[in-house]
Amino acid sequence: MEKFDKKAIDEQVRAGFPLEHRWHNKFHLEMPFGLINDPNGLTFSDGKYHIFFQWNPLGCEHKNKCWAHTETRDFIHYAVPQLAMWPSDEHDKDGCYSGCGTVEDGQLRVLYTCNRKEDGVRIPAQRFGSYKGGQVKKEEIIVADKAEGYTGHFRDPYIFTRRGKRYFIIGAQREADETGTVLIYEEGAEGWKCLGEVKNRLGEFGYMWECPNLVQFGSYDVLIFCPQGLDERAFDRQNIYQAGYIAGHLSLDSMDMMQHTKFQELDKGFDFYAPQVLSHEGRQLLFGWMGMPDKDGEYPTKEQGWMYSLTMPRELRLRQGHIYSRPAREMKDLRIQETAVEMESEALTEIARPLFDGSEILLDIEMGEAKELVVALKYGTESLLFIYDRREQTMSIDRNGMRNGGRGIRRFKLFADTKLFLQIFVDKTAVEAFFQHGEEAASILVFPEKNIQPELQVTADGEMMSLSGKIWELDGYWYR
């Protein structure tokens, strides 16, 4: 049998659905076996959203990089994922790396980085392919190697259109000092031409920029990217690698990101990287990888033969240079309405409610006299804590109370004044939290020791004026 036998692998995947292990999530995309990571090729075509993602079907290591594919019309009902692209020739023999999707003359196409190594030297190439009949047919190579002056860390193209022309932005590392940057290529009659780096005012900012996206919000341009090699700070950059953005105005004439904001993170949790954004009908829809490079030891599902998830789809908005992210509106269709639990209390210091086997929680808290609030997800004697300190205007996420997987604390600034608003999605292992109507978001993976449904507990060190909210049981994704 070939190393990548599509028919056999697809049959094995189909046999693995529905996902049954107690750590498998209900409403997050994941696979019954192998390691998944970056979402790729997000495209809307023929009335469906197409979602590709990195996948090693042969094990739980970061090698054998393939692309899997699924599709959906509503982000609730999905096609059972299939193997869509795999290393198959001299250009991508060491991996089909990340890339994007586009539609040309009604045909869904992808652009990705081919990875090959010769005598230990990485030789990247950027290649198109067409998706048809459940797999990508590989076609023309448009950039055969790295640009001059850059190392072999040259990957993850993302197509965008301006002035009636197509461009792509790509992550890179400068050869001279091994620092990170992004470059832009323009399509012309004679092929794709490198226009050079996008100038910015970040200074030296890590040793590699991965997974760039260039997205428009009205008259503003947002450059999303994943810098590697930044130092941790008190209230941000606390993961080994970051995923964030700068917002400004991109001039393709001067190749300069004009009047841009500081670098801001898209997610303040433990488990978020390599996001990709799809622009469709005025919406900016994001998927991220719920995982973190070089932290595989923090994910105990490896012992069960699979690793990692994708986030739920999020919708992005830009306000005063800051991205607000909320769950895509389609996620409301997961709510099982008859299970709704109302919470309405005044003059209280604590409240507790049982959760479902998959829950959405809305909390609107008038903090009153309270100076510290703790919102806890309790798994028996284990806990995941969200701690808000009004004195410092900080939110802390503490998973030191969990026995399996990664631990630690993440802290970030969050202005709440008198009222704190939280929206929390609690899946089997994936927790996604949204603060102050999407001003900040956090992705967290937890692996409860016991197979029990969690409980929500809210406690305060003083009397809260009021707490209102609702809890729903959530249905799972449907696969066909």
Number of C-alpha atoms within 10 A of each C-alpha: 5 6 10 17 11 17 11 12 15 18 11 15 20 17 12 14 15 16 16 11 11 14 19 23 21 23 25 22 22 24 26 21 21 20 25 29 26 25 30 31 26 25 23 21 17 12 8 13 19 21 23 28 28 27 33 24 27 17 16 22 17 17 15 23 27 26 31 25 25 19 21 18 14 13 20 18 14 19 14 20 23 22 27 22 25 27 21 15 12 11 21 24 16 22 25 25 28 29 31 27 27 20 14 10 6 9 13 20 23 28 28 26 27 28 26 21 16 8 5 7 10 17 21 25 22 25 22 20 19 19 17 12 8 15 18 20 15 18 13 11 17 15 17 14 18 19 16 9 9 18 20 20 22 29 27 26 30 27 21 18 12 9 5 6 10 14 20 22 25 26 25 28 25 20 14 9 10 15 21 24 26 24 21 21 20 20 15 11 6 6 10 16 15 16 15 14 17 19 17 16 13 11 8 11 17 18 18 22 27 27 28 32 27 21 17 19 17 8 8 15 21 24 23 26 29 23 23 18 17 17 13 13 11 10 15 17 21 19 20 15 20 27 26 22 23 23 27 20 17 23 13 13 7 11 16 17 21 17 13 21 17 14 16 19 21 25 24 29 26 23 26 27 30 28 24 25 27 22 18 11 7 9 15 21 20 22 23 27 24 30 26 20 14 10 11 18 10 17 19 17 19 18 9 13 15 23 27 27 27 23 26 23 22 22 21 22 17 18 10 7 17 20 23 20 24 23 22 17 12 12 18 14 13 19 18 13 13 8 12 15 15 12 16 10 15 13 15 18 19 18 14 15 13 14 20 18 15 24 23 24 19 18 19 18 21 21 25 15 15 19 18 19 23 19 21 21 23 22 20 14 11 20 21 21 20 21 20 25 18 19 9 13 15 17 24 20 23 19 24 16 15 20 15 16 18 20 17 11 14 21 21 21 16 20 18 18 11 14 15 20 18 19 23 18 21 26 23 24 19 26 24 22 23 23 22 17 14 21 19 22 23 20 23 22 27 24 22 23 15 11 12 14 17 23 16 17 16 21 19 20 13 17 18 22 18 17 23 15 17 15 25 23 21 25 17 17 16 16 16 10
